[in-house]
């Protein structure tokens, strides 16, 4: 979204899925704050967190948990994954680009192209209420996907249908 603000001539429309831009009125969820804290803990199991945020059945759990953990073979391989949640603007405003995000959030209120916001109704990180507020701020259409958690993009065919319907 920041790129769309910086280079508006390169974008005709936006599709926003389960995210946010930092600004003074945004209230970070407990799940996001906990992720920030837990990510800094030695021995933190990235596979467990990736799995817990995804909308899969219990029968799929062992395979999917292993898939989320697969890239993280040792502590060195977790460096980037640990750094990202550490940089959330509430924890590290400068590293997380808090001022730049807030400026983009304000600028997007004047976006003149179509915007579609798509959120999962079971996301504890970025809630449905926040999604609706964000859509209202952007003057966007809003689609709430039932039974979908944080990883909206993993409902590929459904998301593709919504994008094509709004085109």
Secondary structure, 3 states (H helix, E strand, C coil): CHHHHHCHHHCCEEEEECCCCCCCCCCCCHHHHHHHHHCCCCCCCHHHHHHHCCCCCHHHHHHHHHHHHCCCCCHHHHHHHHHHHHCCCCCCCCCCCHHHHHHHHHHHCCCCCEEEEEEECCCCCCCHHHHHHHHHHHCCEEEEECCCCCCHHHHHHHHHHHHHHHC
